Structures are given as C-alpha cells and as structure tokens.
Amino acid sequence: MTIILISSTAKEDLESINNRIAYSNLQDANQLNLLLKLNQEKINYDNIRTSSYNS
C-alpha cells in the first residue's frame, strides 16, 4: 500500500485544476451540443427545401 502525502496548498491546486478541467469539458460538451443542434436544423431545413422542390 502506498501513501502519498500532499500539502494543503497542493491539494487546493489540484482541486482547482480538476474544477477547471470539468468546466472546460462542460463548455466543450455544450459547444458540441449546440453544433449538433445547428446541424440537425440545417438537415431539417434542407429536407424541407428538397421535398418542396420535388413536389
């Protein structure tokens, strides 16, 4: 069994880094979600335009 001791300052630094990573991942996920929604709207628009053109 290995025990690692870290100072309270290092612990706070690690927590801060973890929080920033989580926030960054959340921003990335939100951005990806927005891009997927915009892409779906474009697909829907293209489908409507195509079906109107073919009728």
Number of C-alpha atoms within 10 A of each C-alpha: 3 4 5 5 8 9 8 9 9 11 12 12 12 12 12 12 12 12 12 12 12 12 12 12 12 12 12 12 12 12 12 12 12 12 12 12 12 12 12 12 12 12 12 12 12 12 12 12 11 11 10 9 8 7 5
